[in-house]
Amino acid sequence: MLADGKNGEWTPHDLLRTASTMKQALRVSPDVIDRCQNHVLPGSKVRRHYLHHDYVEEKREAWQRLGQRIDAILTANNVVPLQRTA
């Protein structure tokens, strides 16, 4: 979490950042990670105007890799559920 948890609860952005980092570890290219996050890509307006490939297959593969990794983590016998404290 941001600031080592000193700023409160987790946010959706924290999960997005974690997912992006995990995709990077799974060797998903930074360009595809950016597209999975719907980031406006850097570069000239001319380039953005002419290059319109939607990367659907690449994004699908990235999300599938992440899902498989999460499944592997959740089905491992070494996962201990955390208890919420008051």
C-alpha positions in Angstrom: 0.0 0.0 0.0 1.0 3.6 -0.4 3.0 5.0 2.5 3.3 1.5 4.1 -0.4 1.6 5.1 -0.2 4.9 7.0 -2.8 6.5 4.7 -5.6 4.1 5.5 -7.4 1.3 3.7 -6.5 -0.3 0.3 -7.9 1.4 -2.8 -8.7 0.1 -6.2 -5.6 1.8 -7.4 -3.5 -0.3 -5.0 -5.0 -3.4 -6.6 -4.3 -2.1 -10.1 -0.7 -1.3 -9.3 -0.2 -4.8 -7.7 -1.8 -6.5 -10.8 0.5 -4.4 -13.1 3.6 -5.4 -11.1 2.5 -9.1 -11.2 2.0 -8.9 -15.0 5.5 -7.4 -15.3 6.9 -10.3 -13.4 5.0 -12.6 -15.7 6.9 -11.0 -18.6 4.0 -9.0 -20.1 5.4 -6.1 -22.0 5.1 -2.6 -20.5 3.1 -1.5 -23.6 0.5 -4.1 -23.0 0.4 -3.4 -19.3 -0.3 0.3 -20.1 -3.1 -0.7 -22.4 -4.6 -3.0 -19.8 -4.7 0.1 -17.5 -6.2 2.2 -20.3 -3.4 4.7 -20.0 -3.0 7.4 -22.7 0.2 6.3 -24.3 3.1 8.7 -24.8 4.1 9.8 -28.2 3.2 12.2 -30.9 -0.5 12.9 -31.8 0.3 11.8 -35.3 1.3 8.4 -34.0 -1.8 8.1 -31.8 -3.9 9.2 -34.8 -2.6 6.5 -37.2 -2.0 3.5 -34.9 -5.3 2.1 -33.9 -4.6 -1.6 -33.1 -6.7 -2.4 -30.0 -4.3 -5.1 -28.6 -7.4 -7.2 -27.5 -5.6 -10.5 -27.9 -2.4 -9.2 -26.1 -4.5 -7.8 -23.2 -6.5 -11.0 -23.0 -3.3 -13.0 -22.7 -2.0 -10.7 -20.0 -5.1 -10.9 -17.9 -5.1 -14.7 -18.4 -1.6 -15.0 -17.2 -2.4 -12.9 -14.2 -5.5 -15.0 -13.5 -3.5 -18.2 -13.7 -0.9 -16.8 -11.3 -3.6 -15.8 -8.8 -5.3 -19.2 -9.1 -1.9 -20.9 -8.4 -1.5 -18.7 -5.3 -5.0 -19.3 -4.0 -4.8 -23.1 -4.6 -1.5 -23.5 -2.9 -1.6 -25.3 0.4 0.5 -22.7 2.1 -2.1 -19.8 2.1 -3.2 -18.7 5.5 -6.4 -16.6 5.7 -6.0 -13.4 7.5 -8.3 -12.4 10.3 -9.7 -8.9 10.4 -8.9 -7.2 13.7 -11.2 -4.6 15.2 
